[in-house]
Amino acid sequence: MTPTTTPTQADLTRSRRAALPDRIFWALCVGGGVLVLLILALILITTTRQAWPAFVQEGPGFVTTNAWVPNRGTFGALAFVYGTLVSSALALLFAVPVSIGIALFLTELAPRRLRGPVITVIDLLAAIPSVVFGLWGILVVAPAIVHIYRWIHALVDGVPVLGTVLGEPVSTGRGFMTAGLILAIMITPIITSISREVFSTVPVAEKHAALALGATRWEMIKGAVFPHSFGGLIGAVMLGLGRALGETIALALVFGASTQVVANLFASGNAMPAVIVQQWGEAGGMHRNALVGLGVVLFVMTVVVNYLARAIVRRAESRMRGATA
């Protein structure tokens, strides 16, 4: 028979001491998470309290009407909500394919000596201040691209739907499309950097297994890299979308500052963060409350978008687990 040993007091003391760092680390992690949630809750509560008079005055019309006339005390934010969503959607439309393509090139195709310089350039692009992008957009991009807008409109003029969506551009070139292009350039480094890190976590054995079975490089990427990286890619896109939704100075410069809901992507518009910056200095009373209300609406939109993204990731992962079971 094997003799049983009873732990001594010294052994128990050593065990407690060994577990102490883990307990401290766990407490710090939990405390940090709770602190972040508490700060977000306080931000929502305080801003909602400031915006409450405007919400009470306008009711649901605050987000369902587009009549924003501070001199008359009328505040309908629909045009700004629309501008924020459209410009962000255009930015994702342009940025996501380019970003994923760059990330795939860096992880799967690029020579080793080329990866370092390209990664450095991408990281430097992410560090450029937004006001620089805005100035470049208003001084260079908008005047130069308005001729391309006119050419595109001339091609599709009279075509159902396309003739409306790609309608007559404004003379300055500042509008939804230009805002979307500038935002796309701004969020491309963010999505690219995160996507590259996600692709680098794919097990090399899975890639080699796909190639050994006769798959082409694209088939290997589609069958091994993308399924393994789906959740991370959604996270990268959501971070880029968050940057696009909250961008302020660049949009204030290149959007055109028009309060309207139009299908024409070449027309001018405005976005919620840009309106806050443009009008905050001269706002007071109910006008200031309404501007704070725009911030609350933007905060809620961001939370809803992130929740939907998490739901999409969970559903896709459950489907993949069911397919492999």
PyMOL commands that set and color helices and strands:
alter all, ss='L'
color gray80, all
select helices_A, chain A and resi 9-58+61-64+70-72+78-109+112-126+130-156+162-165+176-199+204-212+217-246+249-254+272-282+286-324
alter helices_A, ss='H'
color red, helices_A
select strands_A, chain A and resi 68-69+74-75
alter strands_A, ss='S'
color yellow, strands_A
deselect
rebuild
show_as cartoon
